């Protein structure tokens, strides 16, 4: 791995901890972000020469703090920044210094930062977008893809949200128990979107973006420690664990997508699945179902099936129908169509998704599913057209390659018939 590659991974993993600690120290969002960026620039210079620090987050916090203080001092013509060898020391003094700086709890600042970004002065979509940008450092393009909106629209949304935070003089304090409860839904949604950004990575990006999935799982577990009796957080954590457990089986050696029914289930992580199944079982006993619990229950049915033929599709269909009632969404209906095709046939599934055409006109998976259903109905010309649209909308080369396999088979069948 090149120097830039491992440095980028280390910075991505350390960002939430570092920004959270710097925000708590300086109590100003722009100052904290600028301090973190300055620390990253210094890391690009120091780390390739000196090697990685034992604790990258502690290093970035310490250097970012010193850089920000130096900026204030330069503006007031006071003392300059300490020498480089003092702030880039790699021995065991790093962690004690970071602990003294951050009250010995800087790792918990990630959760604090999530709650701050999800302040009620912001609209829910703004809360999530700002948290994705500030906490996880996702690009505007990545966030826009998660929201199924244009990049320019998301840029405006984030800019307005940050401006509102500045104008409202939002207090950068740890919310109390009441505020935490009120903001929990927005924080959970943010964690879920962070996971999806990692989970949607193509085969060439899995190693680099898998830490997003792992970070989302870690954050969800932290939420579960704060809200131990909340079944929706149990469901969220279970969902992330079961989904992430399948990572090793999702692509073949050449980088081609492997659908769930074709995956080698021996590659699924049994420890993650067991933890997820235990959590969803515990959540269901509370008898307060919510969207994350239902999605986790669907994932659990797939995980419990020893073979694809053992999958309980009727129950999955019923769960999706319930999910549609709780959180109506064209994407949820599209997902349900797969279960409907297994239970009632491809025509019933096609009838279900046809009304979604306008709302999902720019969505790759809509045309992939539609093409597959048309192919099952032997409507080959229409399937070819749908697959062509899917390729044009593919987010990754692997998605496009997967659809091209269908097109290649159609062309071979046509040639054979001729």
Order of alpha helices (4+ residues) and beta strands (2+ residues): alpha-alpha-alpha-alpha-alpha-alpha-alpha-alpha-alpha-alpha-alpha-alpha-alpha-alpha-alpha-alpha-alpha-alpha-alpha-alpha
